[in-house]
Amino acid sequence: MDTNSWRTAITATLHCLTGCAVGEVLGMVLATWWGWGNAASIALAIGLAFFFGYLLTFTGVRRSGADVRTAVRAAVAADTVSILVMELVDNGFVLAVPGAIDAMLTDALFWVSLGASLAIAFVVTVPVNRWMIARGLGHAAVHHLHAGHAAHEGHAAHEGHAGHETHMHH
């Protein structure tokens, strides 16, 4: 079993989880502040989860020397499926727990259900990310850029490039 691909999948999923958590909490804060209903609150939280998930990857790729266009493409390729799976599981869980959707930021139920839903989403999303990475998809593209070689595509399947210090130059 390739432990590197599992490590890469876990790192990628934690990255995603961070963006999703920030988006969920900020969405709840804003929706409560603006007096929005549940459907609008969920839509805002999902939109912000995608935004912050993409932003974290985009920032990392930009830091490694990629141009804006390449960084945007890498973030979308790396995170779309991951965030989608995470948000489906996360919001599905919150909708399934009685009262969780109506819990406010001051309610323990909000934080408990958010924590539990993100934990479950993490467990579900790691194997999805690993499957994609093993096929040179998703976060393999980001590690491909971090490794600083865009020339030969087949190398993306050999993840574990996180330790490389070379960067892509334009």
Disulfide bonds with the S-S distance in Angstrom:
none
